[in-house]
Amino acid sequence: MNAERYILLVEDDKAIQDSLIWILESEGYHLKVVNNGLEGMEALQANQLHFPSLIILDMMMPVMDGFEFHRLKQANPTFKQIPTIFMSADHQLENKISKSQNEEILNKPVDLDVLLNTIETYIAM
């Protein structure tokens, strides 16, 4: 697996998962897909030698939402460095989360060209 094209997708909506898997794999990305923030955090912790080059994070999920995942990610010096794209139908998300330089907010429904360009920007960093 090419580490530079490895994305962790944290999304609970099966239709969105399936669409993103199809699109991103056709663009040459390798994906690890999980259904909530807890599974996402477990995936990061279990994969100590090979971290994703990018995380795509839904904000509203059961078990552990994107806000809690982000809080835990930011508290870990290793995970904090992983660029993250937040996806949310909440168009006020910018007022509810403090994002760092290597993070971006995209509103759902996500424009696929914008998503792909954003991914390329962060993976190229």
N, CA, C and O atoms as a printed pandas DataFrame, in Angstrom:
     atom_number atom_name residue_name chain_id  residue_number  x_coord  y_coord  z_coord
0              1         N          MET        A               1    0.850   -1.189    0.000
1              2        CA          MET        A               1    0.000    0.000    0.000
2              3         C          MET        A               1    0.881    1.232    0.000
3              4         O          MET        A               1    1.835    1.335    0.771
4              5         N          ASN        A               2    0.554    2.147   -0.859
5              6        CA          ASN        A               2    1.286    3.403   -0.943
6              7         C          ASN        A               2    0.840    4.302    0.208
7              8         O          ASN        A               2   -0.288    4.796    0.210
8              9         N          ALA        A               3    1.713    4.512    1.175
9             10        CA          ALA        A               3    1.373    5.281    2.371
10            11         C          ALA        A               3    0.917    6.693    2.023
11            12         O          ALA        A               3    0.102    7.273    2.741
12            13         N          GLU        A               4    1.421    7.241    0.951
13            14        CA          GLU        A               4    1.080    8.612    0.593
14            15         C          GLU        A               4   -0.326    8.750    0.032
15            16         O          GLU        A               4   -0.802    9.871   -0.148
16            17         N          ARG        A               5   -0.993    7.661   -0.244
17            18        CA          ARG        A               5   -2.340    7.722   -0.816
18            19         C          ARG        A               5   -3.326    6.936    0.045
19            20         O          ARG        A               5   -4.316    6.410   -0.463
20            21         N          TYR        A               6   -3.057    6.856    1.345
21            22        CA          TYR        A               6   -3.881    6.103    2.282
22            23         C          TYR        A               6   -4.765    7.053    3.076
23            24         O          TYR        A               6   -4.272    7.966    3.739
24            25         N          ILE        A               7   -6.091    6.832    3.005
25            26        CA          ILE        A               7   -7.066    7.695    3.652
26            27         C          ILE        A               7   -7.890    6.887    4.646
27            28         O          ILE        A               7   -8.335    5.779    4.347
28            29         N          LEU        A               8   -8.085    7.455    5.832
29            30        CA          LEU        A               8   -9.005    6.892    6.817
30            31         C          LEU        A               8  -10.327    7.633    6.648
31            32         O          LEU        A               8  -10.394    8.846    6.846
32            33         N          LEU        A               9  -11.383    6.897    6.280
33            34        CA          LEU        A               9  -12.716    7.463    6.109
34            35         C          LEU        A               9  -13.556    7.092    7.320
35            36         O          LEU        A               9  -13.813    5.913    7.564
36            37         N          VAL        A              10  -13.984    8.094    8.078
37            38        CA          VAL        A              10  -14.800    7.903    9.279
38            39         C          VAL        A              10  -16.191    8.450    8.959
39            40         O          VAL        A              10  -16.423    9.657    9.034
40            41         N          GLU        A              11  -17.103    7.562    8.605
41            42        CA          GLU        A              11  -18.434    7.946    8.106
42            43         C          GLU        A              11  -19.426    6.837    8.404
43            44         O          GLU        A              11  -19.155    5.672    8.111
44            45         N          ASP        A              12  -20.574    7.179    8.982
45            46        CA          ASP        A              12  -21.553    6.158    9.342
46            47         C          ASP        A              12  -22.606    5.898    8.271
47            48         O          ASP        A              12  -23.275    4.866    8.315
48            49         N          ASP        A              13  -22.770    6.796    7.323
49            50        CA          ASP        A              13  -23.787    6.646    6.289
50            51         C          ASP        A              13  -23.270    5.707    5.199
51            52         O          ASP        A              13  -22.297    6.017    4.513
52            53         N          LYS        A              14  -23.935    4.550    5.047
53            54        CA          LYS        A              14  -23.478    3.514    4.122
54            55         C          LYS        A              14  -23.467    4.011    2.669
55            56         O          LYS        A              14  -22.552    3.687    1.911
56            57         N          ALA        A              15  -24.465    4.783    2.288
57            58        CA          ALA        A              15  -24.510    5.281    0.910
58            59         C          ALA        A              15  -23.340    6.225    0.625
59            60         O          ALA        A              15  -22.736    6.171   -0.446
60            61         N          ILE        A              16  -23.029    7.087    1.590
61            62        CA          ILE        A              16  -21.889    7.992    1.421
62            63         C          ILE        A              16  -20.593    7.193    1.414
63            64         O          ILE        A              16  -19.704    7.449    0.602
64            65         N          GLN        A              17  -20.484    6.223    2.321
65            66        CA          GLN        A              17  -19.297    5.355    2.331
66            67         C          GLN        A              17  -19.082    4.718    0.954
67            68         O          GLN        A              17  -18.001    4.807    0.372
68            69         N          ASP        A              18  -20.136    4.076    0.452
69            70        CA          ASP        A              18  -20.024    3.374   -0.830
70            71         C          ASP        A              18  -19.632    4.310   -1.960
71            72         O          ASP        A              18  -18.787    3.967   -2.786
72            73         N          SER        A              19  -20.239    5.486   -2.002
73            74        CA          SER        A              19  -19.913    6.459   -3.050
74            75         C          SER        A              19  -18.454    6.902   -2.956
75            76         O          SER        A              19  -17.740    6.937   -3.958
76            77         N          LEU        A              20  -18.018    7.240   -1.732
77            78        CA          LEU        A              20  -16.636    7.700   -1.564
78            79         C          LEU        A              20  -15.626    6.590   -1.831
79            80         O          LEU        A              20  -14.564    6.838   -2.402
80            81         N          ILE        A              21  -15.951    5.381   -1.422
81            82        CA          ILE        A              21  -15.056    4.250   -1.708
82            83         C          ILE        A              21  -14.864    4.120   -3.219
83            84         O          ILE        A              21  -13.737    4.023   -3.705
84            85         N          TRP        A              22  -15.961    4.119   -3.943
85            86        CA          TRP        A              22  -15.900    3.952   -5.399
86            87         C          TRP        A              22  -15.099    5.074   -6.045
87            88         O          TRP        A              22  -14.219    4.823   -6.869
88            89         N          ILE        A              23  -15.405    6.307   -5.671
89            90        CA          ILE        A              23  -14.740    7.469   -6.272
90            91         C          ILE        A              23  -13.257    7.513   -5.905
91            92         O          ILE        A              23  -12.402    7.669   -6.776
92            93         N          LEU        A              24  -12.960    7.377   -4.621
93            94        CA          LEU        A              24  -11.566    7.532   -4.175
94            95         C          LEU        A              24  -10.687    6.368   -4.629
95            96         O          LEU        A              24   -9.528    6.576   -4.986
96            97         N          GLU        A              25  -11.218    5.159   -4.620
97            98        CA          GLU        A              25  -10.417    4.035   -5.118
98            99         C          GLU        A              25  -10.170    4.178   -6.622
99           100         O          GLU        A              25   -9.098    3.816   -7.108
100          101         N          SER        A              26  -11.153    4.703   -7.361
101          102        CA          SER        A              26  -10.942    4.911   -8.799
102          103         C          SER        A              26   -9.888    5.995   -9.056
103          104         O          SER        A              26   -9.299    6.045  -10.136
104          105         N          GLU        A              27   -9.653    6.859   -8.066
105          106        CA          GLU        A              27   -8.616    7.887   -8.158
106          107         C          GLU        A              27   -7.256    7.386   -7.661
107          108         O          GLU        A              27   -6.273    8.128   -7.667
108          109         N          GLY        A              28   -7.210    6.120   -7.231
109          110        CA          GLY        A              28   -5.945    5.525   -6.813
110          111         C          GLY        A              28   -5.652    5.583   -5.330
111          112         O          GLY        A              28   -4.536    5.274   -4.913
112          113         N          TYR        A              29   -6.627    5.971   -4.522
113          114        CA          TYR        A              29   -6.427    6.026   -3.074
114          115         C          TYR        A              29   -6.743    4.676   -2.441
115          116         O          TYR        A              29   -7.589    3.927   -2.930
116          117         N          HIS        A              30   -6.053    4.382   -1.354
117          118        CA          HIS        A              30   -6.340    3.213   -0.533
118          119         C          HIS        A              30   -7.116    3.707    0.676
119          120         O          HIS        A              30   -6.783    4.739    1.258
120          121         N          LEU        A              31   -8.156    2.966    1.052
121          122        CA          LEU        A              31   -9.028    3.429    2.127
122          123         C          LEU        A              31   -9.133    2.411    3.258
123          124         O          LEU        A              31   -9.141    1.200    3.037
124          125         N          LYS        A              32   -9.213    2.937    4.459
125          126        CA          LYS        A              32   -9.658    2.202    5.631
126          127         C          LYS        A              32  -10.956    2.882    6.002
127          128         O          LYS        A              32  -10.965    4.088    6.247
128          129         N          VAL        A              33  -12.064    2.138    6.051
129          130        CA          VAL        A              33  -13.377    2.719    6.302
130          131         C          VAL        A              33  -13.891    2.230    7.647
131          132         O          VAL        A              33  -13.902    1.031    7.924
132          133         N          VAL        A              34  -14.316    3.176    8.478
133          134        CA          VAL        A              34  -14.895    2.854    9.785
134          135         C          VAL        A              34  -16.210    3.617    9.936
135          136         O          VAL        A              34  -16.463    4.586    9.221
136          137         N          ASN        A              35  -17.045    3.165   10.878
137          138        CA          ASN        A              35  -18.416    3.666   10.998
138          139         C          ASN        A              35  -18.628    4.758   12.031
139          140         O          ASN        A              35  -19.699    5.363   12.070
140          141         N          ASN        A              36  -17.636    5.025   12.867
141          142        CA          ASN        A              36  -17.799    6.066   13.891
142          143         C          ASN        A              36  -16.431    6.470   14.424
143          144         O          ASN        A              36  -15.413    5.866   14.087
144          145         N          GLY        A              37  -16.425    7.499   15.258
145          146        CA          GLY        A              37  -15.170    8.016   15.786
146          147         C          GLY        A              37  -14.407    7.043   16.645
147          148         O          GLY        A              37  -13.176    7.041   16.630
148          149         N          LEU        A              38  -15.117    6.206   17.403
149          150        CA          LEU        A              38  -14.437    5.214   18.240
150          151         C          LEU        A              38  -13.666    4.224   17.377
151          152         O          LEU        A              38  -12.509    3.915   17.660
152          153         N          GLU        A              39  -14.311    3.728   16.321
153          154        CA          GLU        A              39  -13.614    2.821   15.402
154          155         C          GLU        A              39  -12.448    3.528   14.717
155          156         O          GLU        A              39  -11.409    2.918   14.466
156          157         N          GLY        A              40  -12.620    4.809   14.418
157          158        CA          GLY        A              40  -11.541    5.576   13.808
158          159         C          GLY        A              40  -10.346    5.715   14.733
159          160         O          GLY        A              40   -9.202    5.564   14.305
160          161         N          MET        A              41  -10.610    6.002   16.004
161          162        CA          MET        A              41   -9.527    6.137   16.979
162          163         C          MET        A              41   -8.832    4.795   17.183
163          164         O          MET        A              41   -7.606    4.731   17.279
164          165         N          GLU        A              42   -9.619    3.726   17.248
165          166        CA          GLU        A              42   -9.034    2.381   17.382
166          167         C          GLU        A              42   -8.165    2.048   16.174
167          168         O          GLU        A              42   -7.105    1.441   16.322
168          169         N          ALA        A              43   -8.603    2.438   14.985
169          170        CA          ALA        A              43   -7.808    2.181   13.778
170          171         C          ALA        A              43   -6.478    2.927   13.834
171          172         O          ALA        A              43   -5.443    2.377   13.456
172          173         N          LEU        A              44   -6.498    4.174   14.302
173          174        CA          LEU        A              44   -5.249    4.934   14.437
174          175         C          LEU        A              44   -4.331    4.300   15.470
175          176         O          LEU        A              44   -3.130    4.165   15.233
176          177         N          GLN        A              45   -4.881    3.912   16.604
177          178        CA          GLN        A              45   -4.075    3.332   17.680
178          179         C          GLN        A              45   -3.517    1.969   17.304
179          180         O          GLN        A              45   -2.416    1.614   17.727
180          181         N          ALA        A              46   -4.255    1.204   16.519
181          182        CA          ALA        A              46   -3.811   -0.140   16.133
182          183         C          ALA        A              46   -2.754   -0.099   15.044
183          184         O          ALA        A              46   -2.036   -1.077   14.839
184          185         N          ASN        A              47   -2.653    1.001   14.359
185          186        CA          ASN        A              47   -1.785    1.098   13.192
186          187         C          ASN        A              47   -0.602    2.012   13.468
187          188         O          ASN        A              47   -0.357    2.957   12.719
188          189         N          GLN        A              48    0.122    1.737   14.525
189          190        CA          GLN        A              48    1.189    2.623   14.993
190          191         C          GLN        A              48    2.326    2.831   13.981
191          192         O          GLN        A              48    3.026    3.842   14.052
192          193         N          LEU        A              49    2.518    1.915   13.059
193          194        CA          LEU        A              49    3.629    2.055   12.121
194          195         C          LEU        A              49    3.215    2.664   10.781
195          196         O          LEU        A              49    4.067    3.096   10.005
196          197         N          HIS        A              50    1.915    2.698   10.512
197          198        CA          HIS        A              50    1.453    3.179    9.205
198          199         C          HIS        A              50    0.199    4.021    9.385
199          200         O          HIS        A              50   -0.915    3.497    9.400
200          201         N          PHE        A              51    0.387    5.320    9.522
201          202        CA          PHE        A              51   -0.743    6.221    9.702
202          203         C          PHE        A              51   -1.267    6.679    8.353
203          204         O          PHE        A              51   -0.519    6.734    7.377
204          205         N          PRO        A              52   -2.554    7.007    8.296
205          206        CA          PRO        A              52   -3.077    7.535    7.031
206          207         C          PRO        A              52   -2.466    8.899    6.734
207          208         O          PRO        A              52   -2.043    9.617    7.640
208          209         N          SER        A              53   -2.428    9.239    5.467
209          210        CA          SER        A              53   -1.935   10.557    5.087
210          211         C          SER        A              53   -3.040   11.602    5.181
211          212         O          SER        A              53   -2.778   12.800    5.070
212          213         N          LEU        A              54   -4.289   11.144    5.388
213          214        CA          LEU        A              54   -5.422   12.048    5.478
214          215         C          LEU        A              54   -6.589   11.327    6.163
215          216         O          LEU        A              54   -6.755   10.116    6.018
216          217         N          ILE        A              55   -7.386   12.086    6.906
217          218        CA          ILE        A              55   -8.620   11.566    7.502
218          219         C          ILE        A              55   -9.784   12.361    6.929
219          220         O          ILE        A              55   -9.748   13.591    6.902
220          221         N          ILE        A              56  -10.816   11.659    6.470
221          222        CA          ILE        A              56  -12.078   12.292    6.102
222          223         C          ILE        A              56  -13.049   11.941    7.219
223          224         O          ILE        A              56  -13.329   10.767    7.461
224          225         N          LEU        A              57  -13.559   12.959    7.898
225          226        CA          LEU        A              57  -14.306   12.769    9.140
226          227         C          LEU        A              57  -15.708   13.358    9.061
227          228         O          LEU        A              57  -15.876   14.568    8.904
228          229         N          ASP        A              58  -16.708   12.494    9.171
229          230        CA          ASP        A              58  -18.081   12.954    9.341
230          231         C          ASP        A              58  -18.202   13.463   10.769
231          232         O          ASP        A              58  -17.517   12.965   11.662
232          233         N          MET        A              59  -19.053   14.437   10.995
233          234        CA          MET        A              59  -19.155   15.014   12.336
234          235         C          MET        A              59  -20.292   14.415   13.162
235          236         O          MET        A              59  -20.178   14.321   14.384
236          237         N          MET        A              60  -21.380   14.011   12.519
237          238        CA          MET        A              60  -22.528   13.487   13.245
238          239         C          MET        A              60  -22.612   11.975   13.042
239          240         O          MET        A              60  -23.029   11.497   11.987
240          241         N          MET        A              61  -22.204   11.228   14.083
241          242        CA          MET        A              61  -22.205    9.765   14.034
242          243         C          MET        A              61  -22.591    9.229   15.401
243          244         O          MET        A              61  -22.441    9.916   16.411
244          245         N          PRO        A              62  -23.090    7.994   15.428
245          246        CA          PRO        A              62  -23.364    7.363   16.725
246          247         C          PRO        A              62  -22.062    6.905   17.392
247          248         O          PRO        A              62  -20.996    6.967   16.779
248          249         N          VAL        A              63  -22.143    6.464   18.598
249          250        CA          VAL        A              63  -21.051    5.917   19.418
250          251         C          VAL        A              63  -20.063    7.008   19.815
251          252         O          VAL        A              63  -19.984    7.371   20.989
252          253         N          MET        A              64  -19.304    7.539   18.847
253          254        CA          MET        A              64  -18.425    8.685   19.083
254          255         C          MET        A              64  -18.520    9.597   17.866
255          256         O          MET        A              64  -18.205    9.186   16.750
256          257         N          ASP        A              65  -18.951   10.821   18.081
257          258        CA          ASP        A              65  -19.096   11.744   16.962
258          259         C          ASP        A              65  -17.753   12.339   16.548
259          260         O          ASP        A              65  -16.725   12.092   17.178
260          261         N          GLY        A              66  -17.784   13.115   15.492
261          262        CA          GLY        A              66  -16.571   13.718   14.975
262          263         C          GLY        A              66  -15.939   14.732   15.906
263          264         O          GLY        A              66  -14.723   14.926   15.887
264          265         N          PHE        A              67  -16.765   15.387   16.729
265          266        CA          PHE        A              67  -16.223   16.362   17.676
266          267         C          PHE        A              67  -15.335   15.684   18.715
267          268         O          PHE        A              67  -14.241   16.167   19.008
268          269         N          GLU        A              68  -15.799   14.569   19.270
269          270        CA          GLU        A              68  -15.005   13.836   20.271
270          271         C          GLU        A              68  -13.763   13.227   19.630
271          272         O          GLU        A              68  -12.678   13.268   20.210
272          273         N          PHE        A              69  -13.922   12.657   18.425
273          274        CA          PHE        A              69  -12.774   12.114   17.704
274          275         C          PHE        A              69  -11.721   13.210   17.506
275          276         O          PHE        A              69  -10.532   12.986   17.736
276          277         N          HIS        A              70  -12.166   14.393   17.079
277          278        CA          HIS        A              70  -11.244   15.505   16.841
278          279         C          HIS        A              70  -10.539   15.913   18.133
279          280         O          HIS        A              70   -9.337   16.177   18.129
280          281         N          ARG        A              71  -11.285   15.964   19.240
281          282        CA          ARG        A              71  -10.687   16.326   20.527
282          283         C          ARG        A              71   -9.582   15.334   20.894
283          284         O          ARG        A              71   -8.492   15.741   21.296
284          285         N          LEU        A              72   -9.860   14.034   20.758
285          286        CA          LEU        A              72   -8.865   13.009   21.083
286          287         C          LEU        A              72   -7.684   13.054   20.112
287          288         O          LEU        A              72   -6.535   12.887   20.520
288          289         N          LYS        A              73   -7.965   13.276   18.847
289          290        CA          LYS        A              73   -6.898   13.369   17.835
290          291         C          LYS        A              73   -5.974   14.544   18.152
291          292         O          LYS        A              73   -4.753   14.406   18.086
292          293         N          GLN        A              74   -6.543   15.690   18.493
293          294        CA          GLN        A              74   -5.743   16.872   18.787
294          295         C          GLN        A              74   -4.910   16.705   20.061
295          296         O          GLN        A              74   -3.860   17.333   20.205
296          297         N          ALA        A              75   -5.371   15.873   20.969
297          298        CA          ALA        A              75   -4.650   15.652   22.230
298          299         C          ALA        A              75   -3.460   14.711   22.058
299          300         O          ALA        A              75   -2.620   14.610   22.951
300          301         N          ASN        A              76   -3.380   14.026   20.926
301          302        CA          ASN        A              76   -2.295   13.084   20.675
302          303         C          ASN        A              76   -1.310   13.731   19.692
303          304         O          ASN        A              76   -1.678   14.017   18.553
304          305         N          PRO        A              77   -0.054   13.967   20.125
305          306        CA          PRO        A              77    0.913   14.663   19.256
306          307         C          PRO        A              77    1.150   13.974   17.909
307          308         O          PRO        A              77    1.418   14.649   16.915
308          309         N          THR        A              78    1.058   12.659   17.860
309          310        CA          THR        A              78    1.274   11.938   16.601
310          311         C          THR        A              78    0.066   12.072   15.686
311          312         O          THR        A              78    0.217   12.370   14.501
312          313         N          PHE        A              79   -1.126   11.856   16.221
313          314        CA          PHE        A              79   -2.342   11.913   15.415
314          315         C          PHE        A              79   -2.671   13.348   14.984
315          316         O          PHE        A              79   -3.249   13.566   13.920
316          317         N          LYS        A              80   -2.303   14.305   15.807
317          318        CA          LYS        A              80   -2.608   15.717   15.559
318          319         C          LYS        A              80   -2.069   16.184   14.212
319          320         O          LYS        A              80   -2.649   17.069   13.582
320          321         N          GLN        A              81   -0.968   15.596   13.770
321          322        CA          GLN        A              81   -0.305   16.013   12.531
322          323         C          GLN        A              81   -1.013   15.522   11.272
323          324         O          GLN        A              81   -0.708   15.996   10.178
324          325         N          ILE        A              82   -1.951   14.583   11.401
325          326        CA          ILE        A              82   -2.619   14.013   10.230
326          327         C          ILE        A              82   -3.664   15.009    9.712
327          328         O          ILE        A              82   -4.573   15.381   10.453
328          329         N          PRO        A              83   -3.548   15.442    8.460
329          330        CA          PRO        A              83   -4.542   16.363    7.909
330          331         C          PRO        A              83   -5.944   15.744    7.957
331          332         O          PRO        A              83   -6.108   14.536    7.786
332          333         N          THR        A              84   -6.944   16.590    8.194
333          334        CA          THR        A              84   -8.313   16.109    8.340
334          335         C          THR        A              84   -9.273   17.001    7.556
335          336         O          THR        A              84   -9.186   18.228    7.588
336          337         N          ILE        A              85  -10.191   16.339    6.853
337          338        CA          ILE        A              85  -11.285   17.031    6.186
338          339         C          ILE        A              85  -12.551   16.696    6.966
339          340         O          ILE        A              85  -12.957   15.536    7.041
340          341         N          PHE        A              86  -13.172   17.727    7.546
341          342        CA          PHE        A              86  -14.432   17.551    8.258
342          343         C          PHE        A              86  -15.565   17.671    7.245
343          344         O          PHE        A              86  -15.586   18.601    6.440
344          345         N          MET        A              87  -16.506   16.728    7.285
345          346        CA          MET        A              87  -17.683   16.801    6.420
346          347         C          MET        A              87  -18.920   16.875    7.298
347          348         O          MET        A              87  -19.104   16.062    8.204
348          349         N          SER        A              88  -19.768   17.862    7.018
349          350        CA          SER        A              88  -20.955   18.024    7.852
350          351         C          SER        A              88  -22.065   18.727    7.084
351          352         O          SER        A              88  -21.812   19.576    6.229
352          353         N          ALA        A              89  -23.295   18.356    7.405
353          354        CA          ALA        A              89  -24.453   19.055    6.871
354          355         C          ALA        A              89  -24.727   20.329    7.671
355          356         O          ALA        A              89  -25.547   21.158    7.275
356          357         N          ASP        A              90  -24.030   20.476    8.804
357          358        CA          ASP        A              90  -24.159   21.661    9.647
358          359         C          ASP        A              90  -23.329   22.787    9.037
359          360         O          ASP        A              90  -22.102   22.783    9.135
360          361         N          HIS        A              91  -23.991   23.735    8.416
361          362        CA          HIS        A              91  -23.278   24.817    7.731
362          363         C          HIS        A              91  -22.742   25.869    8.695
363          364         O          HIS        A              91  -22.169   26.871    8.268
364          365         N          GLN        A              92  -22.928   25.644    9.994
365          366        CA          GLN        A              92  -22.369   26.526   11.030
366          367         C          GLN        A              92  -21.182   25.858   11.735
367          368         O          GLN        A              92  -20.741   26.321   12.787
368          369         N          LEU        A              93  -20.673   24.781   11.156
369          370        CA          LEU        A              93  -19.597   24.020   11.797
370          371         C          LEU        A              93  -18.380   24.892   12.096
371          372         O          LEU        A              93  -17.718   24.695   13.115
372          373         N          GLU        A              94  -18.082   25.835   11.240
373          374        CA          GLU        A              94  -16.912   26.697   11.448
374          375         C          GLU        A              94  -16.974   27.436   12.778
375          376         O          GLU        A              94  -15.940   27.786   13.347
376          377         N          ASN        A              95  -18.196   27.674   13.275
377          378        CA          ASN        A              95  -18.375   28.356   14.561
378          379         C          ASN        A              95  -18.322   27.392   15.747
379          380         O          ASN        A              95  -18.289   27.833   16.896
380          381         N          LYS        A              96  -18.314   26.096   15.485
381          382        CA          LYS        A              96  -18.415   25.100   16.548
382          383         C          LYS        A              96  -17.132   24.301   16.769
383          384         O          LYS        A              96  -17.031   23.540   17.731
384          385         N          ILE        A              97  -16.156   24.472   15.885
385          386        CA          ILE        A              97  -14.929   23.683   15.991
386          387         C          ILE        A              97  -13.740   24.577   15.659
387          388         O          ILE        A              97  -13.796   25.403   14.748
388          389         N          SER        A              98  -12.684   24.397   16.406
389          390        CA          SER        A              98  -11.469   25.147   16.073
390          391         C          SER        A              98  -10.576   24.232   15.252
391          392         O          SER        A              98  -10.132   23.183   15.719
392          393         N          LYS        A              99  -10.328   24.645   14.040
393          394        CA          LYS        A              99   -9.519   23.810   13.153
394          395         C          LYS        A              99   -8.115   24.385   13.039
395          396         O          LYS        A              99   -7.896   25.588   13.181
396          397         N          SER        A             100   -7.186   23.498   12.781
397          398        CA          SER        A             100   -5.792   23.913   12.628
398          399         C          SER        A             100   -5.471   24.103   11.144
399          400         O          SER        A             100   -6.338   23.959   10.282
400          401         N          GLN        A             101   -4.224   24.425   10.873
401          402        CA          GLN        A             101   -3.779   24.675    9.501
402          403         C          GLN        A             101   -4.005   23.496    8.576
403          404         O          GLN        A             101   -4.300   23.680    7.395
404          405         N          ASN        A             102   -3.868   22.289    9.098
405          406        CA          ASN        A             102   -3.955   21.105    8.242
406          407         C          ASN        A             102   -5.360   20.487    8.271
407          408         O          ASN        A             102   -5.513   19.274    8.129
408          409         N          GLU        A             103   -6.372   21.325    8.455
409          410        CA          GLU        A             103   -7.746   20.847    8.507
410          411         C          GLU        A             103   -8.652   21.729    7.651
411          412         O          GLU        A             103   -8.423   22.931    7.512
412          413         N          GLU        A             104   -9.676   21.114    7.086
413          414        CA          GLU        A             104  -10.595   21.817    6.195
414          415         C          GLU        A             104  -12.017   21.351    6.483
415          416         O          GLU        A             104  -12.231   20.196    6.851
416          417         N          ILE        A             105  -12.985   22.244    6.319
417          418        CA          ILE        A             105  -14.397   21.918    6.493
418          419         C          ILE        A             105  -15.069   21.933    5.126
419          420         O          ILE        A             105  -14.967   22.912    4.386
420          421         N          LEU        A             106  -15.763   20.831    4.795
421          422        CA          LEU        A             106  -16.557   20.773    3.573
422          423         C          LEU        A             106  -18.001   20.489    3.965
423          424         O          LEU        A             106  -18.270   19.585    4.757
424          425         N          ASN        A             107  -18.920   21.256    3.413
425          426        CA          ASN        A             107  -20.329   21.072    3.724
426          427         C          ASN        A             107  -20.947   19.982    2.858
427          428         O          ASN        A             107  -20.664   19.876    1.665
428          429         N          LYS        A             108  -21.801   19.174    3.490
429          430        CA          LYS        A             108  -22.565   18.169    2.757
430          431         C          LYS        A             108  -23.800   18.840    2.181
431          432         O          LYS        A             108  -24.375   19.711    2.833
432          433         N          PRO        A             109  -24.223   18.469    0.995
433          434        CA          PRO        A             109  -23.572   17.475    0.143
434          435         C          PRO        A             109  -22.268   18.028   -0.421
435          436         O          PRO        A             109  -22.183   19.187   -0.826
436          437         N          VAL        A             110  -21.274   17.181   -0.435
437          438        CA          VAL        A             110  -19.926   17.587   -0.820
438          439         C          VAL        A             110  -19.797   17.608   -2.339
439          440         O          VAL        A             110  -20.183   16.656   -3.018
440          441         N          ASP        A             111  -19.255   18.695   -2.860
441          442        CA          ASP        A             111  -18.916   18.782   -4.276
442          443         C          ASP        A             111  -17.690   17.897   -4.498
443          444         O          ASP        A             111  -16.642   18.126   -3.894
444          445         N          LEU        A             112  -17.815   16.894   -5.357
445          446        CA          LEU        A             112  -16.732   15.921   -5.527
446          447         C          LEU        A             112  -15.445   16.543   -6.061
447          448         O          LEU        A             112  -14.355   16.141   -5.654
448          449         N          ASP        A             113  -15.549   17.505   -6.954
449          450        CA          ASP        A             113  -14.337   18.170   -7.459
450          451         C          ASP        A             113  -13.624   18.903   -6.331
451          452         O          ASP        A             113  -12.397   18.862   -6.238
452          453         N          VAL        A             114  -14.385   19.570   -5.479
453          454        CA          VAL        A             114  -13.793   20.276   -4.334
454          455         C          VAL        A             114  -13.144   19.264   -3.392
455          456         O          VAL        A             114  -12.034   19.486   -2.910
456          457         N          LEU        A             115  -13.834   18.154   -3.131
457          458        CA          LEU        A             115  -13.269   17.123   -2.250
458          459         C          LEU        A             115  -11.963   16.584   -2.816
459          460         O          LEU        A             115  -10.965   16.505   -2.099
460          461         N          LEU        A             116  -11.955   16.215   -4.080
461          462        CA          LEU        A             116  -10.736   15.653   -4.687
462          463         C          LEU        A             116   -9.601   16.668   -4.700
463          464         O          LEU        A             116   -8.453   16.309   -4.440
464          465         N          ASN        A             117   -9.901   17.923   -4.997
465          466        CA          ASN        A             117   -8.861   18.960   -4.973
466          467         C          ASN        A             117   -8.329   19.180   -3.564
467          468         O          ASN        A             117   -7.129   19.377   -3.372
468          469         N          THR        A             118   -9.219   19.148   -2.582
469          470        CA          THR        A             118   -8.800   19.326   -1.182
470          471         C          THR        A             118   -7.919   18.165   -0.742
471          472         O          THR        A             118   -6.897   18.368   -0.087
472          473         N          ILE        A             119   -8.312   16.954   -1.100
473          474        CA          ILE        A             119   -7.504   15.774   -0.765
474          475         C          ILE        A             119   -6.113   15.922   -1.363
475          476         O          ILE        A             119   -5.114   15.736   -0.668
476          477         N          GLU        A             120   -6.044   16.252   -2.638
477          478        CA          GLU        A             120   -4.742   16.395   -3.299
478          479         C          GLU        A             120   -3.890   17.472   -2.653
479          480         O          GLU        A             120   -2.678   17.307   -2.519
480          481         N          THR        A             121   -4.516   18.581   -2.247
481          482        CA          THR        A             121   -3.780   19.661   -1.587
482          483         C          THR        A             121   -3.136   19.160   -0.298
483          484         O          THR        A             121   -1.960   19.427   -0.053
484          485         N          TYR        A             122   -3.886   18.443    0.520
485          486        CA          TYR        A             122   -3.359   18.001    1.808
486          487         C          TYR        A             122   -2.404   16.819    1.686
487          488         O          TYR        A             122   -1.452   16.713    2.459
488          489         N          ILE        A             123   -2.643   15.945    0.739
489          490        CA          ILE        A             123   -1.735   14.815    0.568
490          491         C          ILE        A             123   -0.415   15.283   -0.017
491          492         O          ILE        A             123    0.625   14.679    0.248
492          493         N          ALA        A             124   -0.437   16.333   -0.796
493          494        CA          ALA        A             124    0.784   16.864   -1.406
494          495         C          ALA        A             124    1.639   17.642   -0.397
495          496         O          ALA        A             124    2.805   17.925   -0.673
496          497         N          MET        A             125    1.078   17.990    0.767
497          498        CA          MET        A             125    1.823   18.786    1.754
498          499         C          MET        A             125    2.980   18.017    2.332
499          500         O          MET        A             125    3.709   18.540    3.175
